[in-house]
Amino acid sequence: MEQTVLSMLVDNTFGVLSRVAGLFSRRGYNIESLTVGVTADPRFSRMTVVVNGDEVIIEQIENQLRKLVDVIDIKKLVDKESVSRELILLKVRAQAEDRQAIIAVANIFRANIVDVAPDSLIIELTGNQSKLEAFIGLLSGYEILELARTGITGLSRGSKDVRYFD
């Protein structure tokens, strides 16, 4: 099973997210990650869905999504032809003696310290999944108290496949 990132342009209307999620649920497909936000044109939203499956399953998912009235366009985001990012917020226990070492690791990854408490730090990091996993791995010697991930969002490179609407 391989991970596939689908970038969809959808109508920015009530219930679109529910209809897309329901399609996956009814067919027994799991959504690994889902991000949604309005585009520069408020009539549309960009929905980025990450799914696992072989070529046949991904093709079935795409075909079913294209049948939804709200779905305007679907692109498969391929690594070398797109830019994808994810954001994590990570709360790590940080006593005075550990704080500098944790901050040094965060600096190597160009992460931001967004909150400091007497016994913890909240770190914000944006990047591709391998960067985020490497960062989390380097902090494995410390107690990670909480972790929140946005899921992947992305766009294809260049302007050749941009959709324009009147």
Secondary structure by P-SEA (a helix, b strand, c coil): cbbbbbbbbbbcccaaaaaaaaaaaaacccccbbbbbbcccccbbbbbbbbbbcaaaaaaaaaaaaacccccccccccccccccbbbbbbbbbccccaaaaaaaaaaaaccccccccccbbbbbbbccaaaaaaaaaaaccccccbbbbccccccccccccccccc
